[in-house]
Amino acid sequence: MSEYPAGRPADAEFRTSSYSSDHQGCIEVAVTPGGGRWLRDTKDRTRPAHYYTPVEWDAFIRGVKDGEFD
C-alpha cells in the first residue's frame, strides 16, 4: 500500500466488486486517473480506504491469477 495520490477517496467513483455477495466480504474499488486503485469495505465505509499504485495493483492481479492466495 502506498502514499495517497493527489486525489482523495472522496473524489473517487467507487463500484462494488462483481464477486461480492451478501455472505462474503464485500469491497468497492475506484480507479484513479493515474491507474491506481482505491479499495474500501462496502459494509463499513467509515474505515479508511486503501490506495494501491498501478504497479502494486498489477502485482496483486498477477498473484491472484497465479493462485498465490488460494
CHARMM-style PDB file with segment names, atoms N, HN, CA, C and O in Angstrom:
ATOM      1  N   MET     1       0.848  -1.156   0.000  1.00  0.00      PROA
ATOM      2  CA  MET     1       0.000   0.000   0.000  1.00  0.00      PROA
ATOM      3  C   MET     1       0.901   1.228   0.000  1.00  0.00      PROA
ATOM      4  O   MET     1       1.921   1.259   0.687  1.00  0.00      PROA
ATOM      5  N   SER     2       0.530   2.205  -0.749  1.00  0.00      PROA
ATOM      6  HN  SER     2      -0.299   2.180  -1.307  1.00  0.00      PROA
ATOM      7  CA  SER     2       1.409   3.352  -0.962  1.00  0.00      PROA
ATOM      8  C   SER     2       0.815   4.651  -0.447  1.00  0.00      PROA
ATOM      9  O   SER     2      -0.312   4.711   0.043  1.00  0.00      PROA
ATOM     10  N   GLU     3       1.632   5.688  -0.583  1.00  0.00      PROA
ATOM     11  HN  GLU     3       2.548   5.639  -0.982  1.00  0.00      PROA
ATOM     12  CA  GLU     3       1.180   7.039  -0.247  1.00  0.00      PROA
ATOM     13  C   GLU     3      -0.039   7.385  -1.102  1.00  0.00      PROA
ATOM     14  O   GLU     3      -0.175   6.906  -2.228  1.00  0.00      PROA
ATOM     15  N   TYR     4      -0.907   8.210  -0.562  1.00  0.00      PROA
ATOM     16  HN  TYR     4      -0.796   8.600   0.352  1.00  0.00      PROA
ATOM     17  CA  TYR     4      -2.085   8.625  -1.303  1.00  0.00      PROA
ATOM     18  C   TYR     4      -1.682   9.467  -2.501  1.00  0.00      PROA
ATOM     19  O   TYR     4      -0.724  10.236  -2.426  1.00  0.00      PROA
ATOM     20  N   PRO     5      -2.406   9.329  -3.604  1.00  0.00      PROA
ATOM     21  CA  PRO     5      -2.169  10.206  -4.751  1.00  0.00      PROA
ATOM     22  C   PRO     5      -2.787  11.574  -4.479  1.00  0.00      PROA
ATOM     23  O   PRO     5      -3.356  11.814  -3.414  1.00  0.00      PROA
ATOM     24  N   ALA     6      -2.667  12.448  -5.440  1.00  0.00      PROA
ATOM     25  HN  ALA     6      -2.204  12.253  -6.306  1.00  0.00      PROA
ATOM     26  CA  ALA     6      -3.193  13.801  -5.277  1.00  0.00      PROA
ATOM     27  C   ALA     6      -4.692  13.786  -5.011  1.00  0.00      PROA
ATOM     28  O   ALA     6      -5.171  14.550  -4.173  1.00  0.00      PROA
ATOM     29  N   GLY     7      -5.449  12.931  -5.709  1.00  0.00      PROA
ATOM     30  HN  GLY     7      -5.060  12.311  -6.390  1.00  0.00      PROA
ATOM     31  CA  GLY     7      -6.883  12.818  -5.473  1.00  0.00      PROA
ATOM     32  C   GLY     7      -7.149  12.010  -4.209  1.00  0.00      PROA
ATOM     33  O   GLY     7      -6.362  11.134  -3.852  1.00  0.00      PROA
ATOM     34  N   ARG     8      -8.230  12.296  -3.549  1.00  0.00      PROA
ATOM     35  HN  ARG     8      -8.869  13.008  -3.838  1.00  0.00      PROA
ATOM     36  CA  ARG     8      -8.599  11.583  -2.327  1.00  0.00      PROA
ATOM     37  C   ARG     8      -9.799  10.678  -2.621  1.00  0.00      PROA
ATOM     38  O   ARG     8     -10.476  10.860  -3.633  1.00  0.00      PROA
ATOM     39  N   PRO     9     -10.071   9.696  -1.738  1.00  0.00      PROA
ATOM     40  CA  PRO     9     -11.211   8.812  -1.986  1.00  0.00      PROA
ATOM     41  C   PRO     9     -12.535   9.551  -2.171  1.00  0.00      PROA
ATOM     42  O   PRO     9     -13.419   9.068  -2.879  1.00  0.00      PROA
ATOM     43  N   ALA    10     -12.680  10.720  -1.541  1.00  0.00      PROA
ATOM     44  HN  ALA    10     -11.963  11.113  -0.966  1.00  0.00      PROA
ATOM     45  CA  ALA    10     -13.929  11.476  -1.691  1.00  0.00      PROA
ATOM     46  C   ALA    10     -14.163  11.864  -3.151  1.00  0.00      PROA
ATOM     47  O   ALA    10     -15.306  12.051  -3.570  1.00  0.00      PROA
ATOM     48  N   ASP    11     -13.083  11.985  -3.922  1.00  0.00      PROA
ATOM     49  HN  ASP    11     -12.156  11.832  -3.582  1.00  0.00      PROA
ATOM     50  CA  ASP    11     -13.188  12.342  -5.334  1.00  0.00      PROA
ATOM     51  C   ASP    11     -13.404  11.123  -6.225  1.00  0.00      PROA
ATOM     52  O   ASP    11     -13.720  11.260  -7.407  1.00  0.00      PROA
ATOM     53  N   ALA    12     -13.233   9.929  -5.654  1.00  0.00      PROA
ATOM     54  HN  ALA    12     -12.976   9.818  -4.694  1.00  0.00      PROA
ATOM     55  CA  ALA    12     -13.249   8.701  -6.445  1.00  0.00      PROA
ATOM     56  C   ALA    12     -14.670   8.183  -6.645  1.00  0.00      PROA
ATOM     57  O   ALA    12     -15.554   8.401  -5.817  1.00  0.00      PROA
ATOM     58  N   GLU    13     -14.863   7.495  -7.759  1.00  0.00      PROA
ATOM     59  HN  GLU    13     -14.145   7.317  -8.432  1.00  0.00      PROA
ATOM     60  CA  GLU    13     -16.143   6.859  -8.054  1.00  0.00      PROA
ATOM     61  C   GLU    13     -15.997   5.356  -7.794  1.00  0.00      PROA
ATOM     62  O   GLU    13     -15.459   4.626  -8.627  1.00  0.00      PROA
ATOM     63  N   PHE    14     -16.472   4.909  -6.651  1.00  0.00      PROA
ATOM     64  HN  PHE    14     -16.908   5.502  -5.975  1.00  0.00      PROA
ATOM     65  CA  PHE    14     -16.344   3.507  -6.253  1.00  0.00      PROA
ATOM     66  C   PHE    14     -17.432   2.652  -6.893  1.00  0.00      PROA
ATOM     67  O   PHE    14     -18.549   3.114  -7.122  1.00  0.00      PROA
ATOM     68  N   ARG    15     -17.088   1.404  -7.177  1.00  0.00      PROA
ATOM     69  HN  ARG    15     -16.180   1.028  -6.991  1.00  0.00      PROA
ATOM     70  CA  ARG    15     -18.069   0.420  -7.635  1.00  0.00      PROA
ATOM     71  C   ARG    15     -17.875  -0.845  -6.811  1.00  0.00      PROA
ATOM     72  O   ARG    15     -16.758  -1.155  -6.398  1.00  0.00      PROA
ATOM     73  N   THR    16     -18.939  -1.561  -6.577  1.00  0.00      PROA
ATOM     74  HN  THR    16     -19.847  -1.309  -6.913  1.00  0.00      PROA
ATOM     75  CA  THR    16     -18.876  -2.794  -5.807  1.00  0.00      PROA
ATOM     76  C   THR    16     -18.335  -3.910  -6.690  1.00  0.00      PROA
ATOM     77  O   THR    16     -18.705  -4.026  -7.858  1.00  0.00      PROA
ATOM     78  N   SER    17     -17.470  -4.716  -6.129  1.00  0.00      PROA
ATOM     79  HN  SER    17     -17.170  -4.622  -5.180  1.00  0.00      PROA
ATOM     80  CA  SER    17     -16.921  -5.846  -6.870  1.00  0.00      PROA
ATOM     81  C   SER    17     -18.031  -6.770  -7.336  1.00  0.00      PROA
ATOM     82  O   SER    17     -18.983  -7.027  -6.600  1.00  0.00      PROA
ATOM     83  N   SER    18     -17.907  -7.269  -8.559  1.00  0.00      PROA
ATOM     84  HN  SER    18     -17.133  -7.061  -9.157  1.00  0.00      PROA
ATOM     85  CA  SER    18     -18.903  -8.211  -9.085  1.00  0.00      PROA
ATOM     86  C   SER    18     -18.841  -9.559  -8.360  1.00  0.00      PROA
ATOM     87  O   SER    18     -19.754 -10.374  -8.490  1.00  0.00      PROA
ATOM     88  N   TYR    19     -17.781  -9.793  -7.606  1.00  0.00      PROA
ATOM     89  HN  TYR    19     -17.039  -9.131  -7.501  1.00  0.00      PROA
ATOM     90  CA  TYR    19     -17.634 -11.042  -6.860  1.00  0.00      PROA
ATOM     91  C   TYR    19     -18.215 -10.942  -5.459  1.00  0.00      PROA
ATOM     92  O   TYR    19     -18.235 -11.940  -4.739  1.00  0.00      PROA
ATOM     93  N   SER    20     -18.686  -9.782  -5.055  1.00  0.00      PROA
ATOM     94  HN  SER    20     -18.670  -8.971  -5.640  1.00  0.00      PROA
ATOM     95  CA  SER    20     -19.243  -9.593  -3.721  1.00  0.00      PROA
ATOM     96  C   SER    20     -20.655 -10.168  -3.649  1.00  0.00      PROA
ATOM     97  O   SER    20     -21.390 -10.177  -4.636  1.00  0.00      PROA
ATOM     98  N   SER    21     -21.016 -10.646  -2.464  1.00  0.00      PROA
ATOM     99  HN  SER    21     -20.418 -10.639  -1.662  1.00  0.00      PROA
ATOM    100  CA  SER    21     -22.368 -11.136  -2.225  1.00  0.00      PROA
ATOM    101  C   SER    21     -22.733 -10.857  -0.774  1.00  0.00      PROA
ATOM    102  O   SER    21     -21.924 -10.320  -0.016  1.00  0.00      PROA
ATOM    103  N   ASP    22     -23.942 -11.219  -0.393  1.00  0.00      PROA
ATOM    104  HN  ASP    22     -24.599 -11.655  -1.008  1.00  0.00      PROA
ATOM    105  CA  ASP    22     -24.391 -10.988   0.973  1.00  0.00      PROA
ATOM    106  C   ASP    22     -23.628 -11.823   1.993  1.00  0.00      PROA
ATOM    107  O   ASP    22     -23.595 -11.467   3.171  1.00  0.00      PROA
ATOM    108  N   HSD    23     -23.023 -12.913   1.573  1.00  0.00      PROA
ATOM    109  HN  HSD    23     -23.050 -13.202   0.616  1.00  0.00      PROA
ATOM    110  CA  HSD    23     -22.397 -13.843   2.509  1.00  0.00      PROA
ATOM    111  C   HSD    23     -20.877 -13.774   2.508  1.00  0.00      PROA
ATOM    112  O   HSD    23     -20.230 -14.532   3.231  1.00  0.00      PROA
ATOM    113  N   GLN    24     -20.306 -12.903   1.732  1.00  0.00      PROA
ATOM    114  HN  GLN    24     -20.832 -12.288   1.144  1.00  0.00      PROA
ATOM    115  CA  GLN    24     -18.852 -12.774   1.645  1.00  0.00      PROA
ATOM    116  C   GLN    24     -18.443 -11.361   2.013  1.00  0.00      PROA
ATOM    117  O   GLN    24     -19.276 -10.460   2.113  1.00  0.00      PROA
ATOM    118  N   GLY    25     -17.142 -11.183   2.214  1.00  0.00      PROA
ATOM    119  HN  GLY    25     -16.465 -11.914   2.133  1.00  0.00      PROA
ATOM    120  CA  GLY    25     -16.627  -9.834   2.404  1.00  0.00      PROA
ATOM    121  C   GLY    25     -16.816  -9.046   1.126  1.00  0.00      PROA
ATOM    122  O   GLY    25     -16.501  -9.528   0.037  1.00  0.00      PROA
ATOM    123  N   CYS    26     -17.320  -7.859   1.255  1.00  0.00      PROA
ATOM    124  HN  CYS    26     -17.575  -7.468   2.139  1.00  0.00      PROA
ATOM    125  CA  CYS    26     -17.588  -7.027   0.089  1.00  0.00      PROA
ATOM    126  C   CYS    26     -16.615  -5.858   0.057  1.00  0.00      PROA
ATOM    127  O   CYS    26     -16.350  -5.222   1.077  1.00  0.00      PROA
ATOM    128  N   ILE    27     -16.099  -5.593  -1.111  1.00  0.00      PROA
ATOM    129  HN  ILE    27     -16.315  -6.110  -1.939  1.00  0.00      PROA
ATOM    130  CA  ILE    27     -15.226  -4.440  -1.277  1.00  0.00      PROA
ATOM    131  C   ILE    27     -15.727  -3.592  -2.433  1.00  0.00      PROA
ATOM    132  O   ILE    27     -16.459  -4.056  -3.308  1.00  0.00      PROA
ATOM    133  N   GLU    28     -15.307  -2.336  -2.407  1.00  0.00      PROA
ATOM    134  HN  GLU    28     -14.712  -1.960  -1.697  1.00  0.00      PROA
ATOM    135  CA  GLU    28     -15.564  -1.424  -3.507  1.00  0.00      PROA
ATOM    136  C   GLU    28     -14.218  -0.948  -4.027  1.00  0.00      PROA
ATOM    137  O   GLU    28     -13.274  -0.754  -3.261  1.00  0.00      PROA
ATOM    138  N   VAL    29     -14.141  -0.765  -5.332  1.00  0.00      PROA
ATOM    139  HN  VAL    29     -14.908  -0.923  -5.955  1.00  0.00      PROA
ATOM    140  CA  VAL    29     -12.904  -0.364  -5.992  1.00  0.00      PROA
ATOM    141  C   VAL    29     -13.152   0.906  -6.788  1.00  0.00      PROA
ATOM    142  O   VAL    29     -14.195   1.058  -7.424  1.00  0.00      PROA
ATOM    143  N   ALA    30     -12.188   1.816  -6.748  1.00  0.00      PROA
ATOM    144  HN  ALA    30     -11.341   1.693  -6.232  1.00  0.00      PROA
ATOM    145  CA  ALA    30     -12.233   3.023  -7.575  1.00  0.00      PROA
ATOM    146  C   ALA    30     -10.908   3.151  -8.307  1.00  0.00      PROA
ATOM    147  O   ALA    30      -9.840   3.026  -7.708  1.00  0.00      PROA
ATOM    148  N   VAL    31     -10.987   3.397  -9.594  1.00  0.00      PROA
ATOM    149  HN  VAL    31     -11.855   3.498 -10.081  1.00  0.00      PROA
ATOM    150  CA  VAL    31      -9.792   3.582 -10.421  1.00  0.00      PROA
ATOM    151  C   VAL    31      -9.436   5.060 -10.428  1.00  0.00      PROA
ATOM    152  O   VAL    31     -10.305   5.910 -10.619  1.00  0.00      PROA
ATOM    153  N   THR    32      -8.157   5.368 -10.218  1.00  0.00      PROA
ATOM    154  HN  THR    32      -7.451   4.677 -10.062  1.00  0.00      PROA
ATOM    155  CA  THR    32      -7.704   6.760 -10.242  1.00  0.00      PROA
ATOM    156  C   THR    32      -7.283   7.134 -11.665  1.00  0.00      PROA
ATOM    157  O   THR    32      -7.012   6.246 -12.473  1.00  0.00      PROA
ATOM    158  N   PRO    33      -7.225   8.416 -11.985  1.00  0.00      PROA
ATOM    159  CA  PRO    33      -6.791   8.827 -13.325  1.00  0.00      PROA
ATOM    160  C   PRO    33      -5.415   8.270 -13.697  1.00  0.00      PROA
ATOM    161  O   PRO    33      -5.154   8.007 -14.871  1.00  0.00      PROA
ATOM    162  N   GLY    34      -4.537   8.089 -12.715  1.00  0.00      PROA
ATOM    163  HN  GLY    34      -4.749   8.303 -11.761  1.00  0.00      PROA
ATOM    164  CA  GLY    34      -3.203   7.560 -12.986  1.00  0.00      PROA
ATOM    165  C   GLY    34      -3.125   6.042 -13.042  1.00  0.00      PROA
ATOM    166  O   GLY    34      -2.044   5.486 -13.234  1.00  0.00      PROA
ATOM    167  N   GLY    35      -4.267   5.359 -12.876  1.00  0.00      PROA
ATOM    168  HN  GLY    35      -5.146   5.811 -12.720  1.00  0.00      PROA
ATOM    169  CA  GLY    35      -4.288   3.908 -12.977  1.00  0.00      PROA
ATOM    170  C   GLY    35      -4.185   3.171 -11.660  1.00  0.00      PROA
ATOM    171  O   GLY    35      -4.228   1.941 -11.637  1.00  0.00      PROA
ATOM    172  N   GLY    36      -4.049   3.899 -10.557  1.00  0.00      PROA
ATOM    173  HN  GLY    36      -4.014   4.898 -10.575  1.00  0.00      PROA
ATOM    174  CA  GLY    36      -4.033   3.250  -9.247  1.00  0.00      PROA
ATOM    175  C   GLY    36      -5.437   2.851  -8.842  1.00  0.00      PROA
ATOM    176  O   GLY    36      -6.397   3.097  -9.571  1.00  0.00      PROA
ATOM    177  N   ARG    37      -5.553   2.236  -7.681  1.00  0.00      PROA
ATOM    178  HN  ARG    37      -4.773   2.036  -7.088  1.00  0.00      PROA
ATOM    179  CA  ARG    37      -6.857   1.799  -7.190  1.00  0.00      PROA
ATOM    180  C   ARG    37      -7.046   2.166  -5.729  1.00  0.00      PROA
ATOM    181  O   ARG    37      -6.119   2.053  -4.927  1.00  0.00      PROA
ATOM    182  N   TRP    38      -8.239   2.601  -5.389  1.00  0.00      PROA
ATOM    183  HN  TRP    38      -8.993   2.693  -6.040  1.00  0.00      PROA
ATOM    184  CA  TRP    38      -8.685   2.750  -4.009  1.00  0.00      PROA
ATOM    185  C   TRP    38      -9.552   1.541  -3.700  1.00  0.00      PROA
ATOM    186  O   TRP    38     -10.362   1.137  -4.534  1.00  0.00      PROA
ATOM    187  N   LEU    39      -9.401   0.958  -2.524  1.00  0.00      PROA
ATOM    188  HN  LEU    39      -8.744   1.285  -1.846  1.00  0.00      PROA
ATOM    189  CA  LEU    39     -10.276  -0.116  -2.062  1.00  0.00      PROA
ATOM    190  C   LEU    39     -10.855   0.267  -0.719  1.00  0.00      PROA
ATOM    191  O   LEU    39     -10.172   0.851   0.122  1.00  0.00      PROA
ATOM    192  N   ARG    40     -12.132  -0.067  -0.520  1.00  0.00      PROA
ATOM    193  HN  ARG    40     -12.688  -0.541  -1.203  1.00  0.00      PROA
ATOM    194  CA  ARG    40     -12.756   0.180   0.778  1.00  0.00      PROA
ATOM    195  C   ARG    40     -13.765  -0.930   1.062  1.00  0.00      PROA
ATOM    196  O   ARG    40     -14.225  -1.629   0.159  1.00  0.00      PROA
ATOM    197  N   ASP    41     -14.089  -1.068   2.334  1.00  0.00      PROA
ATOM    198  HN  ASP    41     -13.715  -0.500   3.068  1.00  0.00      PROA
ATOM    199  CA  ASP    41     -15.039  -2.060   2.810  1.00  0.00      PROA
ATOM    200  C   ASP    41     -16.457  -1.535   2.571  1.00  0.00      PROA
ATOM    201  O   ASP    41     -16.826  -0.477   3.081  1.00  0.00      PROA
ATOM    202  N   THR    42     -17.239  -2.271   1.804  1.00  0.00      PROA
ATOM    203  HN  THR    42     -16.939  -3.131   1.390  1.00  0.00      PROA
ATOM    204  CA  THR    42     -18.607  -1.853   1.497  1.00  0.00      PROA
ATOM    205  C   THR    42     -19.461  -1.764   2.751  1.00  0.00      PROA
ATOM    206  O   THR    42     -20.298  -0.871   2.878  1.00  0.00      PROA
ATOM    207  N   LYS    43     -19.247  -2.691   3.677  1.00  0.00      PROA
ATOM    208  HN  LYS    43     -18.567  -3.416   3.574  1.00  0.00      PROA
ATOM    209  CA  LYS    43     -20.101  -2.750   4.865  1.00  0.00      PROA
ATOM    210  C   LYS    43     -19.731  -1.715   5.928  1.00  0.00      PROA
ATOM    211  O   LYS    43     -20.537  -1.427   6.812  1.00  0.00      PROA
ATOM    212  N   ASP    44     -18.529  -1.157   5.853  1.00  0.00      PROA
ATOM    213  HN  ASP    44     -17.874  -1.391   5.134  1.00  0.00      PROA
ATOM    214  CA  ASP    44     -18.112  -0.153   6.835  1.00  0.00      PROA
ATOM    215  C   ASP    44     -17.319   0.944   6.135  1.00  0.00      PROA
ATOM    216  O   ASP    44     -16.089   0.958   6.182  1.00  0.00      PROA
ATOM    217  N   ARG    45     -18.019   1.845   5.499  1.00  0.00      PROA
ATOM    218  HN  ARG    45     -19.018   1.833   5.461  1.00  0.00      PROA
ATOM    219  CA  ARG    45     -17.370   2.918   4.735  1.00  0.00      PROA
ATOM    220  C   ARG    45     -16.751   3.985   5.627  1.00  0.00      PROA
ATOM    221  O   ARG    45     -16.120   4.916   5.126  1.00  0.00      PROA
ATOM    222  N   THR    46     -16.923   3.864   6.952  1.00  0.00      PROA
ATOM    223  HN  THR    46     -17.435   3.108   7.359  1.00  0.00      PROA
ATOM    224  CA  THR    46     -16.281   4.815   7.858  1.00  0.00      PROA
ATOM    225  C   THR    46     -14.800   4.510   8.010  1.00  0.00      PROA
ATOM    226  O   THR    46     -14.033   5.375   8.431  1.00  0.00      PROA
ATOM    227  N   ARG    47     -14.389   3.301   7.676  1.00  0.00      PROA
ATOM    228  HN  ARG    47     -15.013   2.598   7.334  1.00  0.00      PROA
ATOM    229  CA  ARG    47     -12.974   2.941   7.762  1.00  0.00      PROA
ATOM    230  C   ARG    47     -12.231   3.550   6.575  1.00  0.00      PROA
ATOM    231  O   ARG    47     -12.824   3.757   5.516  1.00  0.00      PROA
ATOM    232  N   PRO    48     -10.946   3.838   6.739  1.00  0.00      PROA
ATOM    233  CA  PRO    48     -10.210   4.468   5.635  1.00  0.00      PROA
ATOM    234  C   PRO    48     -10.066   3.549   4.423  1.00  0.00      PROA
ATOM    235  O   PRO    48      -9.945   2.331   4.554  1.00  0.00      PROA
ATOM    236  N   ALA    49     -10.082   4.160   3.253  1.00  0.00      PROA
ATOM    237  HN  ALA    49     -10.180   5.149   3.146  1.00  0.00      PROA
ATOM    238  CA  ALA    49      -9.816   3.421   2.016  1.00  0.00      PROA
ATOM    239  C   ALA    49      -8.311   3.207   1.903  1.00  0.00      PROA
ATOM    240  O   ALA    49      -7.518   3.979   2.442  1.00  0.00      PROA
ATOM    241  N   HSD    50      -7.932   2.150   1.194  1.00  0.00      PROA
ATOM    242  HN  HSD    50      -8.576   1.523   0.755  1.00  0.00      PROA
ATOM    243  CA  HSD    50      -6.520   1.846   0.959  1.00  0.00      PROA
ATOM    244  C   HSD    50      -6.192   2.151  -0.494  1.00  0.00      PROA
ATOM    245  O   HSD    50      -6.976   1.844  -1.391  1.00  0.00      PROA
ATOM    246  N   TYR    51      -5.035   2.754  -0.722  1.00  0.00      PROA
ATOM    247  HN  TYR    51      -4.398   3.003   0.008  1.00  0.00      PROA
ATOM    248  CA  TYR    51      -4.613   3.098  -2.077  1.00  0.00      PROA
ATOM    249  C   TYR    51      -3.477   2.176  -2.525  1.00  0.00      PROA
ATOM    250  O   TYR    51      -2.564   1.880  -1.755  1.00  0.00      PROA
ATOM    251  N   TYR    52      -3.549   1.728  -3.780  1.00  0.00      PROA
ATOM    252  HN  TYR    52      -4.291   1.968  -4.405  1.00  0.00      PROA
ATOM    253  CA  TYR    52      -2.510   0.892  -4.388  1.00  0.00      PROA
ATOM    254  C   TYR    52      -2.088   1.517  -5.714  1.00  0.00      PROA
ATOM    255  O   TYR    52      -2.929   1.909  -6.522  1.00  0.00      PROA
ATOM    256  N   THR    53      -0.784   1.605  -5.927  1.00  0.00      PROA
ATOM    257  HN  THR    53      -0.100   1.286  -5.270  1.00  0.00      PROA
ATOM    258  CA  THR    53      -0.254   2.151  -7.174  1.00  0.00      PROA
ATOM    259  C   THR    53      -0.573   1.188  -8.314  1.00  0.00      PROA
ATOM    260  O   THR    53      -0.947   0.042  -8.065  1.00  0.00      PROA
ATOM    261  N   PRO    54      -0.429   1.642  -9.569  1.00  0.00      PROA
ATOM    262  CA  PRO    54      -0.654   0.728 -10.693  1.00  0.00      PROA
ATOM    263  C   PRO    54       0.268  -0.500 -10.633  1.00  0.00      PROA
ATOM    264  O   PRO    54      -0.166  -1.608 -10.949  1.00  0.00      PROA
ATOM    265  N   VAL    55       1.509  -0.319 -10.239  1.00  0.00      PROA
ATOM    266  HN  VAL    55       1.862   0.580  -9.982  1.00  0.00      PROA
ATOM    267  CA  VAL    55       2.456  -1.446 -10.148  1.00  0.00      PROA
ATOM    268  C   VAL    55       2.010  -2.434  -9.071  1.00  0.00      PROA
ATOM    269  O   VAL    55       2.034  -3.645  -9.289  1.00  0.00      PROA
ATOM    270  N   GLU    56       1.604  -1.916  -7.908  1.00  0.00      PROA
ATOM    271  HN  GLU    56       1.585  -0.932  -7.731  1.00  0.00      PROA
ATOM    272  CA  GLU    56       1.129  -2.788  -6.824  1.00  0.00      PROA
ATOM    273  C   GLU    56      -0.135  -3.539  -7.247  1.00  0.00      PROA
ATOM    274  O   GLU    56      -0.272  -4.734  -6.981  1.00  0.00      PROA
ATOM    275  N   TRP    57      -1.054  -2.836  -7.904  1.00  0.00      PROA
ATOM    276  HN  TRP    57      -0.943  -1.866  -8.119  1.00  0.00      PROA
ATOM    277  CA  TRP    57      -2.298  -3.461  -8.338  1.00  0.00      PROA
ATOM    278  C   TRP    57      -2.023  -4.560  -9.363  1.00  0.00      PROA
ATOM    279  O   TRP    57      -2.597  -5.645  -9.272  1.00  0.00      PROA
ATOM    280  N   ASP    58      -1.156  -4.293 -10.334  1.00  0.00      PROA
ATOM    281  HN  ASP    58      -0.689  -3.412 -10.408  1.00  0.00      PROA
ATOM    282  CA  ASP    58      -0.804  -5.300 -11.338  1.00  0.00      PROA
ATOM    283  C   ASP    58      -0.175  -6.530 -10.688  1.00  0.00      PROA
ATOM    284  O   ASP    58      -0.473  -7.660 -11.077  1.00  0.00      PROA
ATOM    285  N   ALA    59       0.693  -6.315  -9.701  1.00  0.00      PROA
ATOM    286  HN  ALA    59       0.935  -5.397  -9.385  1.00  0.00      PROA
ATOM    287  CA  ALA    59       1.314  -7.449  -8.998  1.00  0.00      PROA
ATOM    288  C   ALA    59       0.255  -8.264  -8.260  1.00  0.00      PROA
ATOM    289  O   ALA    59       0.314  -9.493  -8.254  1.00  0.00      PROA
ATOM    290  N   PHE    60      -0.698  -7.598  -7.646  1.00  0.00      PROA
ATOM    291  HN  PHE    60      -0.745  -6.599  -7.651  1.00  0.00      PROA
ATOM    292  CA  PHE    60      -1.782  -8.293  -6.954  1.00  0.00      PROA
ATOM    293  C   PHE    60      -2.602  -9.134  -7.936  1.00  0.00      PROA
ATOM    294  O   PHE    60      -2.871 -10.306  -7.674  1.00  0.00      PROA
ATOM    295  N   ILE    61      -3.001  -8.540  -9.064  1.00  0.00      PROA
ATOM    296  HN  ILE    61      -2.783  -7.588  -9.277  1.00  0.00      PROA
ATOM    297  CA  ILE    61      -3.802  -9.263 -10.064  1.00  0.00      PROA
ATOM    298  C   ILE    61      -3.028 -10.468 -10.610  1.00  0.00      PROA
ATOM    299  O   ILE    61      -3.604 -11.542 -10.778  1.00  0.00      PROA
ATOM    300  N   ARG    62      -1.749 -10.303 -10.885  1.00  0.00      PROA
ATOM    301  HN  ARG    62      -1.281  -9.429 -10.749  1.00  0.00      PROA
ATOM    302  CA  ARG    62      -0.922 -11.432 -11.337  1.00  0.00      PROA
ATOM    303  C   ARG    62      -0.913 -12.530 -10.281  1.00  0.00      PROA
ATOM    304  O   ARG    62      -1.037 -13.711 -10.607  1.00  0.00      PROA
ATOM    305  N   GLY    63      -0.765 -12.140  -9.005  1.00  0.00      PROA
ATOM    306  HN  GLY    63      -0.665 -11.181  -8.740  1.00  0.00      PROA
ATOM    307  CA  GLY    63      -0.759 -13.122  -7.920  1.00  0.00      PROA
ATOM    308  C   GLY    63      -2.070 -13.885  -7.830  1.00  0.00      PROA
ATOM    309  O   GLY    63      -2.074 -15.096  -7.605  1.00  0.00      PROA
ATOM    310  N   VAL    64      -3.172 -13.188  -8.004  1.00  0.00      PROA
ATOM    311  HN  VAL    64      -3.168 -12.205  -8.187  1.00  0.00      PROA
ATOM    312  CA  VAL    64      -4.483 -13.847  -7.973  1.00  0.00      PROA
ATOM    313  C   VAL    64      -4.576 -14.862  -9.118  1.00  0.00      PROA
ATOM    314  O   VAL    64      -4.972 -16.010  -8.916  1.00  0.00      PROA
ATOM    315  N   LYS    65      -4.208 -14.421 -10.309  1.00  0.00      PROA
ATOM    316  HN  LYS    65      -3.887 -13.489 -10.474  1.00  0.00      PROA
ATOM    317  CA  LYS    65      -4.279 -15.320 -11.475  1.00  0.00      PROA
ATOM    318  C   LYS    65      -3.344 -16.507 -11.352  1.00  0.00      PROA
ATOM    319  O   LYS    65      -3.643 -17.586 -11.863  1.00  0.00      PROA
ATOM    320  N   ASP    66      -2.209 -16.323 -10.675  1.00  0.00      PROA
ATOM    321  HN  ASP    66      -1.966 -15.446 -10.260  1.00  0.00      PROA
ATOM    322  CA  ASP    66      -1.239 -17.402 -10.497  1.00  0.00      PROA
ATOM    323  C   ASP    66      -1.544 -18.302  -9.297  1.00  0.00      PROA
ATOM    324  O   ASP    66      -0.815 -19.258  -9.033  1.00  0.00      PROA
ATOM    325  N   GLY    67      -2.620 -17.993  -8.577  1.00  0.00      PROA
ATOM    326  HN  GLY    67      -3.212 -17.217  -8.792  1.00  0.00      PROA
ATOM    327  CA  GLY    67      -3.022 -18.826  -7.444  1.00  0.00      PROA
ATOM    328  C   GLY    67      -2.247 -18.608  -6.167  1.00  0.00      PROA
ATOM    329  O   GLY    67      -2.263 -19.467  -5.285  1.00  0.00      PROA
ATOM    330  N   GLU    68      -1.562 -17.472  -6.041  1.00  0.00      PROA
ATOM    331  HN  GLU    68      -1.548 -16.774  -6.757  1.00  0.00      PROA
ATOM    332  CA  GLU    68      -0.757 -17.207  -4.848  1.00  0.00      PROA
ATOM    333  C   GLU    68      -1.574 -17.105  -3.573  1.00  0.00      PROA
ATOM    334  O   GLU    68      -1.039 -17.295  -2.481  1.00  0.00      PROA
ATOM    335  N   PHE    69      -2.857 -16.810  -3.693  1.00  0.00      PROA
ATOM    336  HN  PHE    69      -3.291 -16.656  -4.580  1.00  0.00      PROA
ATOM    337  CA  PHE    69      -3.679 -16.572  -2.496  1.00  0.00      PROA
ATOM    338  C   PHE    69      -4.683 -17.683  -2.241  1.00  0.00      PROA
ATOM    339  O   PHE    69      -5.547 -17.553  -1.374  1.00  0.00      PROA
ATOM    340  N   ASP    70      -4.576 -18.777  -2.992  1.00  0.00      PROA
ATOM    341  HN  ASP    70      -3.875 -18.883  -3.697  1.00  0.00      PROA
ATOM    342  CA  ASP    70      -5.507 -19.915  -2.807  1.00  0.00      PROA
ATOM    343  C   ASP    70      -5.191 -20.668  -1.526  1.00  0.00      PROA
ATOM    344  OT1 ASP    70      -5.863 -21.649  -1.205  1.00  0.00      PROA
TER     345      ASP     70
END
